Amino acid sequence: MDYTIVEVLWVDAETIGDTGWLDLTEALESAKVPPPIMRTVGYVLVDTIDYIAITDSLGTKECGHVTKVPRSMIREYNEIRHMGQ
């Protein structure tokens, strides 16, 4: 099977707080900070109109963790290399 290695720059969703209530003033200050921009590099397992799924490690019968990124969150998509297995 052929796999493409890509680098994806994407906006991550973020949850502020832990268990319990938040101080409203602190919550409002945290809410003003933009969500983090993440960079993921890996092998594309699935590439659809709605999302891509990437793994960081790839064997002949197994793979590492899979990260699914919705297309609406992607800022940049760069193909690094296309390779066959």
Residue pairs with C-beta under 8 A, 6 or more apart in sequence:
1 84
1 85
2 82
2 83
2 84
2 85
3 43
3 44
3 45
3 58
3 82
3 83
3 84
3 85
4 43
4 44
4 47
4 79
4 80
4 81
4 82
4 83
5 41
5 42
5 43
5 44
5 79
5 80
5 81
5 82
5 83
6 41
6 42
6 44
6 52
6 54
6 77
6 78
6 79
6 80
7 39
7 40
7 41
7 76
7 77
7 78
7 80
8 39
8 40
8 41
8 52
8 54
8 69
8 74
8 76
8 77
8 78
9 37
9 38
9 39
9 74
9 75
9 76
9 77
10 37
10 38
10 39
10 40
10 69
10 73
10 74
10 75
11 35
11 36
11 37
11 38
11 73
11 75
12 35
12 36
12 37
12 38
12 73
13 35
13 73
14 35
14 36
16 22
16 27
16 30
16 31
17 27
37 75
40 54
40 67
40 69
41 56
41 80
42 54
42 55
42 56
42 67
43 54
43 55
43 56
43 58
43 63
44 52
44 53
44 54
45 53
45 54
45 55
45 63
45 66
46 52
46 53
47 53
49 71
50 70
50 71
51 68
51 69
51 70
51 71
52 68
52 69
52 71
52 74
52 77
53 66
53 67
53 68
54 66
54 67
54 69
55 63
55 64
55 65
55 66
55 67
56 64
56 65
56 67
57 63
57 64
58 64
58 85
60 85
